[in-house]
């Protein structure tokens, strides 16, 4: 059992090192660069993964947990549809311009034409996030909290696209767009689409999850 846990820990450390290597060197990062980041030999890296692309794919999958799995767990504890929508919007944006998870996705997205498998994974994440928004929107409409001005698919697609767009602007260092400004811009769109003022006062905790003031 100890050996199994040790193997899991080493693989987790290798994935973190790979994520950092991609951020620093791009999606075409070399095996030697990953090994150096991990403090291992190239042979030791290949002991755990057969090739570099397999390792990068695993690092990408690990990164999706924050933007889907963690958000779904957060939403399970919230009943009010308006609060769900506000929390989901807030948690879908970078914390700041140094947000490593978003920097990783930017690198992989830029390489999607050269490596279609990266594009497929990012497309899957996009579609899952859209579906997440659809459930919130349709539940809110069924409960009378939202008066949807168009179909939930269109609204959901636009919300995720706006998350991506403003996230990219933050990563590019836009001087007037930070997390709070981007949140408000998305909320303005959501208010127009739902007919709900979405005035829940929130503040981010250490994990980026909003809580009532």
C-alpha positions in Angstrom: 0.0 0.0 0.0 2.8 2.4 0.9 4.5 1.7 -2.5 1.2 2.4 -4.3 0.8 5.7 -2.5 4.4 6.6 -3.2 3.8 5.9 -6.9 0.7 8.1 -6.9 2.7 10.9 -5.2 5.5 10.7 -7.7 3.1 10.8 -10.6 1.2 13.8 -9.1 4.5 15.6 -8.7 5.5 14.8 -12.3 2.1 16.1 -13.5 2.7 19.4 -11.6 6.2 19.7 -13.0 4.8 19.1 -16.5 2.2 21.8 -16.1 4.9 24.2 -15.1 7.2 23.2 -17.9 4.3 23.7 -20.5 3.7 27.2 -19.0 7.4 28.1 -19.3 8.3 26.4 -22.6 4.9 26.1 -24.4 2.9 23.0 -25.5 5.9 21.8 -27.6 7.9 21.3 -24.5 10.7 18.7 -24.7 11.1 15.7 -22.6 14.4 17.0 -21.2 12.7 20.2 -20.1 10.0 18.3 -18.2 12.6 16.1 -16.6 14.6 19.1 -15.5 11.6 20.7 -14.0 10.7 17.5 -12.2 14.3 16.9 -11.0 14.4 13.5 -12.8 16.2 11.9 -15.7 14.3 11.5 -19.0 14.3 7.8 -18.4 12.6 8.2 -15.1 9.9 10.3 -16.7 9.3 7.7 -19.4 9.0 5.0 -16.7 5.7 6.6 -15.7 4.5 7.8 -19.1 5.3 6.3 -22.5 5.8 9.7 -24.3 5.7 13.4 -23.7 2.2 14.0 -25.3 0.6 11.4 -23.0 2.1 13.2 -20.0 0.9 16.6 -21.3 -2.6 15.2 -21.8 -2.7 13.9 -18.3 -1.5 17.3 -17.0 -4.3 18.9 -19.0 -6.9 16.6 -17.6 -5.8 17.4 -14.1 -6.2 21.1 -14.9 -9.8 20.6 -15.9 -10.8 19.6 -12.4 -10.8 23.2 -11.2 -13.1 24.5 -13.9 -15.6 21.7 -13.9 -15.3 19.1 -11.1 -14.7 21.6 -8.3 -17.4 23.9 -9.6 -19.9 21.1 -9.6 -19.0 20.2 -6.1 -19.5 23.8 -5.0 -22.8 24.1 -6.7 -24.1 20.9 -5.0 -24.2 22.8 -1.7 -26.2 25.8 -3.1 -29.9 25.9 -3.5 -30.8 29.3 -4.9 -30.4 29.5 -8.7 -29.3 33.1 -8.7 -26.6 32.4 -6.2 -25.5 29.3 -8.2 -25.2 31.5 -11.3 -23.2 34.2 -9.5 -20.8 31.6 -7.9 -20.3 29.8 -11.2 -19.4 33.0 -13.0 -17.0 34.1 -10.3 -15.3 30.7 -10.1 -14.8 30.5 -13.9 -12.3 33.3 -14.2 -8.6 33.5 -13.4 -7.7 34.7 -9.9 -5.2 37.0 -11.5 -2.7 37.3 -14.3 -0.4 34.7 -12.7 -3.1 32.0 -12.5 -1.1 28.9 -13.6 -4.2 26.8 -14.5 -5.4 29.4 -17.0 -1.8 29.9 -18.3 -1.7 26.2 -19.0 -4.9 26.2 -21.0 -3.7 29.2 -23.0 -0.6 27.4 -24.0 -2.5 24.2 -25.0 -5.2 26.2 -26.8 -2.5 27.9 -28.9 -1.1 24.5 -29.9 -4.5 22.9 -30.8 -4.0 23.2 -34.6 -0.7 21.4 -34.3 -2.0 18.9 -31.8 -5.7 18.2 -32.5 -6.0 16.0 -29.4 -5.4 19.1 -27.2 -8.2 20.9 -29.1 -10.5 17.9 -28.5 -9.9 18.0 -24.8 -10.4 21.7 -24.5 -13.6 21.4 -26.6 -14.9 18.7 -24.3 -14.2 21.0 -21.3 -16.0 23.8 -23.0 -19.1 21.7 -23.7 -19.2 20.4 -20.2 -19.1 23.9 -18.8 -21.9 25.0 -21.2 -24.0 22.1 -20.0 -23.3 23.1 -16.4 -24.6 26.6 -17.1 -27.7 25.1 -18.9 -28.7 23.2 -15.8 -28.5 26.3 -13.7 -30.4 28.4 -16.2 -33.2 25.9 -16.8 -33.6 25.1 -13.1 -33.9 28.9 -12.4 -36.4 29.3 -15.1 -38.5 26.4 -13.9 -38.5 27.9 -10.4 -39.5 31.3 -11.6 -36.2 32.9 -10.7 -35.1 33.5 -14.3 -37.0 34.8 -17.3 -34.7 33.6 -20.0 -34.5 35.9 -23.0 -33.2 33.2 -25.3 -32.4 29.5 -25.1 -30.2 28.1 -22.4 -27.7 26.7 -24.9 -27.0 30.1 -26.4 -26.7 31.8 -23.0 -24.4 29.0 -21.7 -22.1 29.1 -24.7 -21.8 32.9 -24.5 -21.0 32.8 -20.8 -18.2 30.3 -21.2 -16.9 32.1 -24.2 -16.9 35.4 -22.2 -15.0 33.5 -19.4 -12.4 32.5 -21.9 -12.2 35.9 -23.5 -11.8 37.9 -20.3 -9.5 35.3 -18.9 -7.3 35.7 -21.9 -7.3 39.5 -21.5 -6.3 39.1 -17.9 -3.5 36.7 -18.9 -2.3 39.3 -21.5 -2.0 41.9 -18.7 -4.9 44.2 -19.6 -4.4 47.2 -17.2 -8.1 47.7 -16.4 -9.5 44.2 -16.4 -9.0 42.2 -13.2 -11.1 39.4 -11.6 -13.7 41.7 -10.1 -14.1 43.8 -13.3 -14.4 40.7 -15.4 -17.0 39.2 -13.0 -19.1 42.3 -13.3 -19.0 42.3 -17.1 -20.2 38.7 -17.2 -22.9 39.4 -14.6 -24.1 42.3 -16.7 -24.7 39.9 -19.6 -26.3 37.3 -17.3 -28.7 39.9 -15.9 -29.8 40.8 -19.4 -30.4 37.1 -20.3 -32.1 36.1 -17.1 -34.1 39.1 -16.1 -32.7 38.6 -12.6 -30.7 41.4 -10.9 -28.2 38.9 -9.5 -27.4 41.3 -6.7 -26.0 38.7 -4.2 -23.1 40.3 -2.4 -20.2 37.9 -2.6 -16.5 37.8 -1.7 -14.0 35.2 -2.8 -12.5 32.9 -0.2 -9.0 31.3 -0.6 -10.4 28.8 -3.1 -12.2 31.3 -5.3 -15.6 30.3 -4.0 -17.8 33.3 -3.3 -19.5 33.6 0.1 -22.2 35.9 1.4 -20.9 39.1 3.0 
